Amino acid sequence: MISTINVCNFGSDLAVVRIAHVTDGSIAELADTDWVVYDMMVAPNGILPLTIGMTLDQGDSLVIYSDIASTTFIAWGAEE
């Protein structure tokens, strides 16, 4: 289970980020309903903490996207 995802924008430009949960399928088959965060903005030198509480099963994927390179995503959780 992923409890929290922190998105950090360590650059000087606004970042637009997206996060998707693809269940037991190919990332190439990403559907509109897979997105849990879509076009959220992270301020320059800012942090976006997200409490997700998302359960991933074997074969699931977490897809992350940012429109700028100076963005990091860190996920915390526990394996059950």
PyMOL Python script that loads the backbone (N, CA, C, O; Angstrom):
from pymol import cmd

cmd.read_pdbstr("""\
ATOM      1  N   MET A   1       0.844  -1.178   0.000  1.00  0.00           N
ATOM      2  CA  MET A   1       0.000   0.000   0.000  1.00  0.00           C
ATOM      3  C   MET A   1       0.889   1.240   0.000  1.00  0.00           C
ATOM      4  O   MET A   1       1.853   1.328   0.760  1.00  0.00           O
ATOM      5  N   ILE A   2       0.556   2.182  -0.850  1.00  0.00           N
ATOM      6  CA  ILE A   2       1.249   3.471  -0.867  1.00  0.00           C
ATOM      7  C   ILE A   2       0.429   4.426  -0.020  1.00  0.00           C
ATOM      8  O   ILE A   2      -0.732   4.701  -0.320  1.00  0.00           O
ATOM      9  N   SER A   3       1.044   4.929   1.040  1.00  0.00           N
ATOM     10  CA  SER A   3       0.313   5.827   1.930  1.00  0.00           C
ATOM     11  C   SER A   3       0.476   7.287   1.521  1.00  0.00           C
ATOM     12  O   SER A   3      -0.479   8.061   1.574  1.00  0.00           O
ATOM     13  N   THR A   4       1.686   7.661   1.112  1.00  0.00           N
ATOM     14  CA  THR A   4       1.983   9.061   0.824  1.00  0.00           C
ATOM     15  C   THR A   4       2.904   9.172  -0.380  1.00  0.00           C
ATOM     16  O   THR A   4       3.809   8.359  -0.564  1.00  0.00           O
ATOM     17  N   ILE A   5       2.662  10.176  -1.187  1.00  0.00           N
ATOM     18  CA  ILE A   5       3.580  10.523  -2.277  1.00  0.00           C
ATOM     19  C   ILE A   5       3.930  12.001  -2.112  1.00  0.00           C
ATOM     20  O   ILE A   5       3.045  12.851  -2.013  1.00  0.00           O
ATOM     21  N   ASN A   6       5.225  12.295  -2.084  1.00  0.00           N
ATOM     22  CA  ASN A   6       5.677  13.684  -2.068  1.00  0.00           C
ATOM     23  C   ASN A   6       6.223  14.021  -3.443  1.00  0.00           C
ATOM     24  O   ASN A   6       7.019  13.271  -4.008  1.00  0.00           O
ATOM     25  N   VAL A   7       5.791  15.152  -3.976  1.00  0.00           N
ATOM     26  CA  VAL A   7       6.305  15.661  -5.240  1.00  0.00           C
ATOM     27  C   VAL A   7       7.097  16.917  -4.908  1.00  0.00           C
ATOM     28  O   VAL A   7       6.578  17.843  -4.284  1.00  0.00           O
ATOM     29  N   CYS A   8       8.355  16.942  -5.328  1.00  0.00           N
ATOM     30  CA  CYS A   8       9.227  18.080  -5.041  1.00  0.00           C
ATOM     31  C   CYS A   8       9.658  18.732  -6.344  1.00  0.00           C
ATOM     32  O   CYS A   8      10.187  18.069  -7.236  1.00  0.00           O
ATOM     33  N   ASN A   9       9.433  20.013  -6.447  1.00  0.00           N
ATOM     34  CA  ASN A   9       9.891  20.790  -7.596  1.00  0.00           C
ATOM     35  C   ASN A   9      11.090  21.607  -7.132  1.00  0.00           C
ATOM     36  O   ASN A   9      10.928  22.627  -6.463  1.00  0.00           O
ATOM     37  N   PHE A  10      12.287  21.162  -7.485  1.00  0.00           N
ATOM     38  CA  PHE A  10      13.487  21.866  -7.038  1.00  0.00           C
ATOM     39  C   PHE A  10      13.983  22.862  -8.080  1.00  0.00           C
ATOM     40  O   PHE A  10      15.106  23.357  -7.987  1.00  0.00           O
ATOM     41  N   GLY A  11      13.149  23.153  -9.066  1.00  0.00           N
ATOM     42  CA  GLY A  11      13.512  24.105 -10.106  1.00  0.00           C
ATOM     43  C   GLY A  11      12.905  25.480  -9.875  1.00  0.00           C
ATOM     44  O   GLY A  11      12.240  25.726  -8.869  1.00  0.00           O
ATOM     45  N   SER A  12      13.150  26.365 -10.827  1.00  0.00           N
ATOM     46  CA  SER A  12      12.663  27.745 -10.705  1.00  0.00           C
ATOM     47  C   SER A  12      11.408  27.998 -11.543  1.00  0.00           C
ATOM     48  O   SER A  12      10.920  29.127 -11.603  1.00  0.00           O
ATOM     49  N   ASP A  13      10.881  26.947 -12.194  1.00  0.00           N
ATOM     50  CA  ASP A  13       9.660  27.067 -12.998  1.00  0.00           C
ATOM     51  C   ASP A  13       8.537  26.252 -12.371  1.00  0.00           C
ATOM     52  O   ASP A  13       8.795  25.271 -11.674  1.00  0.00           O
ATOM     53  N   LEU A  14       7.305  26.649 -12.614  1.00  0.00           N
ATOM     54  CA  LEU A  14       6.130  25.912 -12.173  1.00  0.00           C
ATOM     55  C   LEU A  14       6.126  24.524 -12.821  1.00  0.00           C
ATOM     56  O   LEU A  14       6.422  24.395 -14.009  1.00  0.00           O
ATOM     57  N   ALA A  15       5.791  23.487 -12.045  1.00  0.00           N
ATOM     58  CA  ALA A  15       5.702  22.119 -12.569  1.00  0.00           C
ATOM     59  C   ALA A  15       4.240  21.688 -12.614  1.00  0.00           C
ATOM     60  O   ALA A  15       3.462  21.991 -11.710  1.00  0.00           O
ATOM     61  N   VAL A  16       3.883  20.984 -13.673  1.00  0.00           N
ATOM     62  CA  VAL A  16       2.558  20.381 -13.799  1.00  0.00           C
ATOM     63  C   VAL A  16       2.766  18.870 -13.744  1.00  0.00           C
ATOM     64  O   VAL A  16       3.504  18.313 -14.556  1.00  0.00           O
ATOM     65  N   VAL A  17       2.107  18.198 -12.775  1.00  0.00           N
ATOM     66  CA  VAL A  17       2.366  16.777 -12.544  1.00  0.00           C
ATOM     67  C   VAL A  17       1.097  15.941 -12.682  1.00  0.00           C
ATOM     68  O   VAL A  17      -0.023  16.434 -12.544  1.00  0.00           O
ATOM     69  N   ARG A  18       1.319  14.649 -12.960  1.00  0.00           N
ATOM     70  CA  ARG A  18       0.234  13.678 -13.058  1.00  0.00           C
ATOM     71  C   ARG A  18       0.693  12.369 -12.424  1.00  0.00           C
ATOM     72  O   ARG A  18       1.875  12.028 -12.468  1.00  0.00           O
ATOM     73  N   ILE A  19      -0.254  11.638 -11.831  1.00  0.00           N
ATOM     74  CA  ILE A  19       0.012  10.320 -11.251  1.00  0.00           C
ATOM     75  C   ILE A  19      -1.149   9.409 -11.625  1.00  0.00           C
ATOM     76  O   ILE A  19      -2.314   9.781 -11.486  1.00  0.00           O
ATOM     77  N   ALA A  20      -0.815   8.206 -12.102  1.00  0.00           N
ATOM     78  CA  ALA A  20      -1.848   7.238 -12.470  1.00  0.00           C
ATOM     79  C   ALA A  20      -1.560   5.886 -11.832  1.00  0.00           C
ATOM     80  O   ALA A  20      -0.409   5.546 -11.560  1.00  0.00           O
ATOM     81  N   HIS A  21      -2.616   5.126 -11.599  1.00  0.00           N
ATOM     82  CA  HIS A  21      -2.538   3.756 -11.086  1.00  0.00           C
ATOM     83  C   HIS A  21      -3.122   2.842 -12.150  1.00  0.00           C
ATOM     84  O   HIS A  21      -4.328   2.847 -12.399  1.00  0.00           O
ATOM     85  N   VAL A  22      -2.244   2.051 -12.780  1.00  0.00           N
ATOM     86  CA  VAL A  22      -2.669   1.120 -13.822  1.00  0.00           C
ATOM     87  C   VAL A  22      -2.798  -0.258 -13.186  1.00  0.00           C
ATOM     88  O   VAL A  22      -1.814  -0.822 -12.706  1.00  0.00           O
ATOM     89  N   THR A  23      -4.008  -0.796 -13.184  1.00  0.00           N
ATOM     90  CA  THR A  23      -4.245  -2.088 -12.543  1.00  0.00           C
ATOM     91  C   THR A  23      -4.060  -3.225 -13.536  1.00  0.00           C
ATOM     92  O   THR A  23      -4.738  -3.309 -14.560  1.00  0.00           O
ATOM     93  N   ASP A  24      -3.114  -4.099 -13.195  1.00  0.00           N
ATOM     94  CA  ASP A  24      -2.896  -5.354 -13.923  1.00  0.00           C
ATOM     95  C   ASP A  24      -2.991  -5.199 -15.434  1.00  0.00           C
ATOM     96  O   ASP A  24      -3.720  -5.924 -16.111  1.00  0.00           O
ATOM     97  N   GLY A  25      -2.247  -4.248 -15.933  1.00  0.00           N
ATOM     98  CA  GLY A  25      -2.290  -4.039 -17.378  1.00  0.00           C
ATOM     99  C   GLY A  25      -1.055  -3.312 -17.852  1.00  0.00           C
ATOM    100  O   GLY A  25      -0.168  -2.978 -17.067  1.00  0.00           O
ATOM    101  N   SER A  26      -1.014  -3.080 -19.111  1.00  0.00           N
ATOM    102  CA  SER A  26       0.107  -2.410 -19.724  1.00  0.00           C
ATOM    103  C   SER A  26      -0.004  -0.901 -19.559  1.00  0.00           C
ATOM    104  O   SER A  26      -1.097  -0.338 -19.619  1.00  0.00           O
ATOM    105  N   ILE A  27       1.117  -0.265 -19.353  1.00  0.00           N
ATOM    106  CA  ILE A  27       1.135   1.195 -19.273  1.00  0.00           C
ATOM    107  C   ILE A  27       0.681   1.796 -20.596  1.00  0.00           C
ATOM    108  O   ILE A  27       0.139   2.901 -20.628  1.00  0.00           O
ATOM    109  N   ALA A  28       0.902   1.073 -21.680  1.00  0.00           N
ATOM    110  CA  ALA A  28       0.462   1.541 -23.000  1.00  0.00           C
ATOM    111  C   ALA A  28      -1.061   1.612 -23.086  1.00  0.00           C
ATOM    112  O   ALA A  28      -1.607   2.292 -23.954  1.00  0.00           O
ATOM    113  N   GLU A  29      -1.745   0.904 -22.180  1.00  0.00           N
ATOM    114  CA  GLU A  29      -3.208   0.898 -22.162  1.00  0.00           C
ATOM    115  C   GLU A  29      -3.777   1.861 -21.116  1.00  0.00           C
ATOM    116  O   GLU A  29      -4.899   1.678 -20.643  1.00  0.00           O
ATOM    117  N   LEU A  30      -3.011   2.869 -20.765  1.00  0.00           N
ATOM    118  CA  LEU A  30      -3.417   3.847 -19.769  1.00  0.00           C
ATOM    119  C   LEU A  30      -4.745   4.493 -20.160  1.00  0.00           C
ATOM    120  O   LEU A  30      -4.886   5.027 -21.260  1.00  0.00           O
ATOM    121  N   ALA A  31      -5.715   4.438 -19.250  1.00  0.00           N
ATOM    122  CA  ALA A  31      -7.052   4.989 -19.513  1.00  0.00           C
ATOM    123  C   ALA A  31      -7.268   6.273 -18.716  1.00  0.00           C
ATOM    124  O   ALA A  31      -6.568   6.525 -17.735  1.00  0.00           O
ATOM    125  N   ASP A  32      -8.221   7.069 -19.134  1.00  0.00           N
ATOM    126  CA  ASP A  32      -8.546   8.307 -18.420  1.00  0.00           C
ATOM    127  C   ASP A  32      -8.906   8.033 -16.963  1.00  0.00           C
ATOM    128  O   ASP A  32      -8.610   8.851 -16.091  1.00  0.00           O
ATOM    129  N   THR A  33      -9.532   6.907 -16.690  1.00  0.00           N
ATOM    130  CA  THR A  33      -9.961   6.582 -15.324  1.00  0.00           C
ATOM    131  C   THR A  33      -8.813   6.136 -14.425  1.00  0.00           C
ATOM    132  O   THR A  33      -9.015   5.969 -13.222  1.00  0.00           O
ATOM    133  N   ASP A  34      -7.613   5.937 -14.974  1.00  0.00           N
ATOM    134  CA  ASP A  34      -6.452   5.526 -14.179  1.00  0.00           C
ATOM    135  C   ASP A  34      -5.798   6.689 -13.437  1.00  0.00           C
ATOM    136  O   ASP A  34      -5.072   6.473 -12.467  1.00  0.00           O
ATOM    137  N   TRP A  35      -6.045   7.899 -13.877  1.00  0.00           N
ATOM    138  CA  TRP A  35      -5.379   9.064 -13.270  1.00  0.00           C
ATOM    139  C   TRP A  35      -5.965   9.370 -11.895  1.00  0.00           C
ATOM    140  O   TRP A  35      -7.181   9.488 -11.748  1.00  0.00           O
ATOM    141  N   VAL A  36      -5.102   9.500 -10.893  1.00  0.00           N
ATOM    142  CA  VAL A  36      -5.540   9.902  -9.547  1.00  0.00           C
ATOM    143  C   VAL A  36      -5.135  11.348  -9.259  1.00  0.00           C
ATOM    144  O   VAL A  36      -5.722  12.001  -8.397  1.00  0.00           O
ATOM    145  N   VAL A  37      -4.140  11.839  -9.978  1.00  0.00           N
ATOM    146  CA  VAL A  37      -3.727  13.246  -9.925  1.00  0.00           C
ATOM    147  C   VAL A  37      -3.517  13.662 -11.370  1.00  0.00           C
ATOM    148  O   VAL A  37      -2.805  12.986 -12.113  1.00  0.00           O
ATOM    149  N   TYR A  38      -4.137  14.777 -11.781  1.00  0.00           N
ATOM    150  CA  TYR A  38      -4.034  15.196 -13.174  1.00  0.00           C
ATOM    151  C   TYR A  38      -3.846  16.705 -13.248  1.00  0.00           C
ATOM    152  O   TYR A  38      -4.699  17.477 -12.808  1.00  0.00           O
ATOM    153  N   ASP A  39      -2.721  17.106 -13.810  1.00  0.00           N
ATOM    154  CA  ASP A  39      -2.382  18.515 -14.020  1.00  0.00           C
ATOM    155  C   ASP A  39      -2.423  19.345 -12.738  1.00  0.00           C
ATOM    156  O   ASP A  39      -2.908  20.477 -12.736  1.00  0.00           O
ATOM    157  N   MET A  40      -1.907  18.767 -11.640  1.00  0.00           N
ATOM    158  CA  MET A  40      -1.732  19.559 -10.417  1.00  0.00           C
ATOM    159  C   MET A  40      -0.453  20.367 -10.554  1.00  0.00           C
ATOM    160  O   MET A  40       0.523  19.902 -11.142  1.00  0.00           O
ATOM    161  N   MET A  41      -0.461  21.562 -10.017  1.00  0.00           N
ATOM    162  CA  MET A  41       0.693  22.445 -10.117  1.00  0.00           C
ATOM    163  C   MET A  41       1.503  22.423  -8.830  1.00  0.00           C
ATOM    164  O   MET A  41       0.963  22.423  -7.723  1.00  0.00           O
ATOM    165  N   VAL A  42       2.830  22.404  -9.018  1.00  0.00           N
ATOM    166  CA  VAL A  42       3.757  22.471  -7.888  1.00  0.00           C
ATOM    167  C   VAL A  42       4.599  23.725  -8.089  1.00  0.00           C
ATOM    168  O   VAL A  42       5.250  23.895  -9.120  1.00  0.00           O
ATOM    169  N   ALA A  43       4.575  24.583  -7.106  1.00  0.00           N
ATOM    170  CA  ALA A  43       5.278  25.865  -7.189  1.00  0.00           C
ATOM    171  C   ALA A  43       6.788  25.658  -7.307  1.00  0.00           C
ATOM    172  O   ALA A  43       7.314  24.631  -6.876  1.00  0.00           O
ATOM    173  N   PRO A  44       7.479  26.632  -7.887  1.00  0.00           N
ATOM    174  CA  PRO A  44       8.935  26.556  -7.917  1.00  0.00           C
ATOM    175  C   PRO A  44       9.482  26.406  -6.493  1.00  0.00           C
ATOM    176  O   PRO A  44       9.030  27.086  -5.571  1.00  0.00           O
ATOM    177  N   ASN A  45      10.446  25.521  -6.330  1.00  0.00           N
ATOM    178  CA  ASN A  45      11.031  25.217  -5.021  1.00  0.00           C
ATOM    179  C   ASN A  45       9.974  24.774  -4.020  1.00  0.00           C
ATOM    180  O   ASN A  45      10.115  25.017  -2.821  1.00  0.00           O
ATOM    181  N   GLY A  46       8.918  24.128  -4.499  1.00  0.00           N
ATOM    182  CA  GLY A  46       7.811  23.726  -3.637  1.00  0.00           C
ATOM    183  C   GLY A  46       7.675  22.218  -3.504  1.00  0.00           C
ATOM    184  O   GLY A  46       8.282  21.445  -4.245  1.00  0.00           O
ATOM    185  N   ILE A  47       6.858  21.830  -2.536  1.00  0.00           N
ATOM    186  CA  ILE A  47       6.563  20.424  -2.274  1.00  0.00           C
ATOM    187  C   ILE A  47       5.050  20.249  -2.283  1.00  0.00           C
ATOM    188  O   ILE A  47       4.312  21.070  -1.738  1.00  0.00           O
ATOM    189  N   LEU A  48       4.599  19.162  -2.913  1.00  0.00           N
ATOM    190  CA  LEU A  48       3.193  18.795  -2.912  1.00  0.00           C
ATOM    191  C   LEU A  48       3.068  17.452  -2.192  1.00  0.00           C
ATOM    192  O   LEU A  48       3.359  16.412  -2.784  1.00  0.00           O
ATOM    193  N   PRO A  49       2.637  17.453  -0.914  1.00  0.00           N
ATOM    194  CA  PRO A  49       2.448  16.181  -0.205  1.00  0.00           C
ATOM    195  C   PRO A  49       1.042  15.638  -0.493  1.00  0.00           C
ATOM    196  O   PRO A  49       0.050  16.356  -0.364  1.00  0.00           O
ATOM    197  N   LEU A  50       0.975  14.373  -0.882  1.00  0.00           N
ATOM    198  CA  LEU A  50      -0.308  13.744  -1.207  1.00  0.00           C
ATOM    199  C   LEU A  50      -0.511  12.515  -0.335  1.00  0.00           C
ATOM    200  O   LEU A  50       0.306  11.595  -0.356  1.00  0.00           O
ATOM    201  N   THR A  51      -1.594  12.494   0.431  1.00  0.00           N
ATOM    202  CA  THR A  51      -1.967  11.305   1.184  1.00  0.00           C
ATOM    203  C   THR A  51      -2.887  10.503   0.279  1.00  0.00           C
ATOM    204  O   THR A  51      -4.023  10.902   0.020  1.00  0.00           O
ATOM    205  N   ILE A  52      -2.386   9.363  -0.203  1.00  0.00           N
ATOM    206  CA  ILE A  52      -3.079   8.607  -1.243  1.00  0.00           C
ATOM    207  C   ILE A  52      -3.841   7.414  -0.672  1.00  0.00           C
ATOM    208  O   ILE A  52      -5.034   7.263  -0.937  1.00  0.00           O
ATOM    209  N   GLY A  53      -3.170   6.561   0.110  1.00  0.00           N
ATOM    210  CA  GLY A  53      -3.812   5.354   0.613  1.00  0.00           C
ATOM    211  C   GLY A  53      -4.188   4.401  -0.512  1.00  0.00           C
ATOM    212  O   GLY A  53      -5.294   3.861  -0.523  1.00  0.00           O
ATOM    213  N   MET A  54      -3.278   4.189  -1.458  1.00  0.00           N
ATOM    214  CA  MET A  54      -3.540   3.391  -2.649  1.00  0.00           C
ATOM    215  C   MET A  54      -2.921   2.002  -2.500  1.00  0.00           C
ATOM    216  O   MET A  54      -1.761   1.872  -2.109  1.00  0.00           O
ATOM    217  N   THR A  55      -3.702   0.963  -2.814  1.00  0.00           N
ATOM    218  CA  THR A  55      -3.195  -0.400  -2.772  1.00  0.00           C
ATOM    219  C   THR A  55      -2.834  -0.855  -4.169  1.00  0.00           C
ATOM    220  O   THR A  55      -3.654  -0.791  -5.085  1.00  0.00           O
ATOM    221  N   LEU A  56      -1.597  -1.317  -4.331  1.00  0.00           N
ATOM    222  CA  LEU A  56      -1.144  -1.859  -5.609  1.00  0.00           C
ATOM    223  C   LEU A  56      -1.015  -3.366  -5.475  1.00  0.00           C
ATOM    224  O   LEU A  56      -0.415  -3.858  -4.520  1.00  0.00           O
ATOM    225  N   ASP A  57      -1.564  -4.085  -6.408  1.00  0.00           N
ATOM    226  CA  ASP A  57      -1.436  -5.537  -6.454  1.00  0.00           C
ATOM    227  C   ASP A  57      -0.281  -5.906  -7.384  1.00  0.00           C
ATOM    228  O   ASP A  57       0.219  -5.062  -8.128  1.00  0.00           O
ATOM    229  N   GLN A  58       0.133  -7.159  -7.337  1.00  0.00           N
ATOM    230  CA  GLN A  58       1.173  -7.620  -8.233  1.00  0.00           C
ATOM    231  C   GLN A  58       0.734  -7.371  -9.678  1.00  0.00           C
ATOM    232  O   GLN A  58      -0.388  -7.701 -10.061  1.00  0.00           O
ATOM    233  N   GLY A  59       1.623  -6.791 -10.462  1.00  0.00           N
ATOM    234  CA  GLY A  59       1.304  -6.485 -11.847  1.00  0.00           C
ATOM    235  C   GLY A  59       0.793  -5.073 -12.067  1.00  0.00           C
ATOM    236  O   GLY A  59       0.706  -4.624 -13.210  1.00  0.00           O
ATOM    237  N   ASP A  60       0.450  -4.359 -10.994  1.00  0.00           N
ATOM    238  CA  ASP A  60       0.005  -2.973 -11.112  1.00  0.00           C
ATOM    239  C   ASP A  60       1.206  -2.054 -11.329  1.00  0.00           C
ATOM    240  O   ASP A  60       2.339  -2.421 -11.018  1.00  0.00           O
ATOM    241  N   SER A  61       0.957  -0.878 -11.854  1.00  0.00           N
ATOM    242  CA  SER A  61       2.014   0.107 -12.077  1.00  0.00           C
ATOM    243  C   SER A  61       1.580   1.472 -11.572  1.00  0.00           C
ATOM    244  O   SER A  61       0.403   1.830 -11.616  1.00  0.00           O
ATOM    245  N   LEU A  62       2.547   2.213 -11.097  1.00  0.00           N
ATOM    246  CA  LEU A  62       2.348   3.604 -10.724  1.00  0.00           C
ATOM    247  C   LEU A  62       3.045   4.427 -11.801  1.00  0.00           C
ATOM    248  O   LEU A  62       4.250   4.281 -12.009  1.00  0.00           O
ATOM    249  N   VAL A  63       2.304   5.286 -12.484  1.00  0.00           N
ATOM    250  CA  VAL A  63       2.844   6.094 -13.576  1.00  0.00           C
ATOM    251  C   VAL A  63       2.923   7.536 -13.096  1.00  0.00           C
ATOM    252  O   VAL A  63       1.948   8.083 -12.580  1.00  0.00           O
ATOM    253  N   ILE A  64       4.087   8.144 -13.270  1.00  0.00           N
ATOM    254  CA  ILE A  64       4.265   9.539 -12.864  1.00  0.00           C
ATOM    255  C   ILE A  64       4.706  10.361 -14.063  1.00  0.00           C
ATOM    256  O   ILE A  64       5.349   9.852 -14.982  1.00  0.00           O
ATOM    257  N   TYR A  65       4.349  11.648 -14.040  1.00  0.00           N
ATOM    258  CA  TYR A  65       4.675  12.535 -15.151  1.00  0.00           C
ATOM    259  C   TYR A  65       4.871  13.944 -14.608  1.00  0.00           C
ATOM    260  O   TYR A  65       4.161  14.379 -13.701  1.00  0.00           O
ATOM    261  N   SER A  66       5.832  14.638 -15.169  1.00  0.00           N
ATOM    262  CA  SER A  66       6.003  16.062 -14.923  1.00  0.00           C
ATOM    263  C   SER A  66       6.412  16.720 -16.230  1.00  0.00           C
ATOM    264  O   SER A  66       7.095  16.115 -17.057  1.00  0.00           O
ATOM    265  N   ASP A  67       5.989  17.955 -16.405  1.00  0.00           N
ATOM    266  CA  ASP A  67       6.340  18.657 -17.644  1.00  0.00           C
ATOM    267  C   ASP A  67       7.725  19.288 -17.596  1.00  0.00           C
ATOM    268  O   ASP A  67       8.177  19.855 -18.592  1.00  0.00           O
ATOM    269  N   ILE A  68       8.414  19.199 -16.444  1.00  0.00           N
ATOM    270  CA  ILE A  68       9.784  19.707 -16.344  1.00  0.00           C
ATOM    271  C   ILE A  68      10.662  18.658 -15.673  1.00  0.00           C
ATOM    272  O   ILE A  68      10.173  17.814 -14.923  1.00  0.00           O
ATOM    273  N   ALA A  69      11.956  18.718 -15.946  1.00  0.00           N
ATOM    274  CA  ALA A  69      12.892  17.705 -15.442  1.00  0.00           C
ATOM    275  C   ALA A  69      13.253  17.896 -13.968  1.00  0.00           C
ATOM    276  O   ALA A  69      13.723  16.953 -13.331  1.00  0.00           O
ATOM    277  N   SER A  70      13.049  19.070 -13.422  1.00  0.00           N
ATOM    278  CA  SER A  70      13.469  19.343 -12.043  1.00  0.00           C
ATOM    279  C   SER A  70      12.390  18.962 -11.029  1.00  0.00           C
ATOM    280  O   SER A  70      12.090  19.723 -10.110  1.00  0.00           O
ATOM    281  N   THR A  71      11.814  17.775 -11.210  1.00  0.00           N
ATOM    282  CA  THR A  71      10.749  17.296 -10.329  1.00  0.00           C
ATOM    283  C   THR A  71      11.075  15.883  -9.871  1.00  0.00           C
ATOM    284  O   THR A  71      11.491  15.045 -10.672  1.00  0.00           O
ATOM    285  N   THR A  72      10.887  15.620  -8.588  1.00  0.00           N
ATOM    286  CA  THR A  72      11.065  14.265  -8.075  1.00  0.00           C
ATOM    287  C   THR A  72       9.775  13.794  -7.414  1.00  0.00           C
ATOM    288  O   THR A  72       9.011  14.594  -6.875  1.00  0.00           O
ATOM    289  N   PHE A  73       9.545  12.495  -7.465  1.00  0.00           N
ATOM    290  CA  PHE A  73       8.405  11.849  -6.832  1.00  0.00           C
ATOM    291  C   PHE A  73       8.944  10.802  -5.873  1.00  0.00           C
ATOM    292  O   PHE A  73       9.780   9.983  -6.255  1.00  0.00           O
ATOM    293  N   ILE A  74       8.476  10.820  -4.632  1.00  0.00           N
ATOM    294  CA  ILE A  74       8.878   9.815  -3.644  1.00  0.00           C
ATOM    295  C   ILE A  74       7.621   9.241  -3.020  1.00  0.00           C
ATOM    296  O   ILE A  74       6.759   9.975  -2.537  1.00  0.00           O
ATOM    297  N   ALA A  75       7.526   7.907  -3.036  1.00  0.00           N
ATOM    298  CA  ALA A  75       6.346   7.229  -2.471  1.00  0.00           C
ATOM    299  C   ALA A  75       6.757   6.449  -1.223  1.00  0.00           C
ATOM    300  O   ALA A  75       7.808   5.809  -1.193  1.00  0.00           O
ATOM    301  N   TRP A  76       5.902   6.517  -0.184  1.00  0.00           N
ATOM    302  CA  TRP A  76       6.099   5.748   1.041  1.00  0.00           C
ATOM    303  C   TRP A  76       4.911   4.815   1.230  1.00  0.00           C
ATOM    304  O   TRP A  76       3.776   5.145   0.887  1.00  0.00           O
ATOM    305  N   GLY A  77       5.198   3.659   1.776  1.00  0.00           N
ATOM    306  CA  GLY A  77       4.123   2.717   2.029  1.00  0.00           C
ATOM    307  C   GLY A  77       4.642   1.467   2.709  1.00  0.00           C
ATOM    308  O   GLY A  77       5.746   1.447   3.252  1.00  0.00           O
ATOM    309  N   ALA A  78       3.840   0.440   2.670  1.00  0.00           N
ATOM    310  CA  ALA A  78       4.198  -0.839   3.300  1.00  0.00           C
ATOM    311  C   ALA A  78       3.752  -1.977   2.409  1.00  0.00           C
ATOM    312  O   ALA A  78       2.732  -1.901   1.725  1.00  0.00           O
ATOM    313  N   GLU A  79       4.558  -3.050   2.436  1.00  0.00           N
ATOM    314  CA  GLU A  79       4.194  -4.246   1.703  1.00  0.00           C
ATOM    315  C   GLU A  79       3.451  -5.177   2.637  1.00  0.00           C
ATOM    316  O   GLU A  79       3.905  -5.444   3.750  1.00  0.00           O
ATOM    317  N   GLU A  80       2.322  -5.665   2.192  1.00  0.00           N
ATOM    318  CA  GLU A  80       1.522  -6.535   3.050  1.00  0.00           C
ATOM    319  C   GLU A  80       1.612  -7.958   2.575  1.00  0.00           C
ATOM    320  O   GLU A  80       1.004  -8.847   3.171  1.00  0.00           O
TER     321      GLU A  80
END
""", "prot")
cmd.dss("prot")
cmd.show_as("cartoon", "prot")
cmd.util.cbc("prot")
cmd.orient("prot")
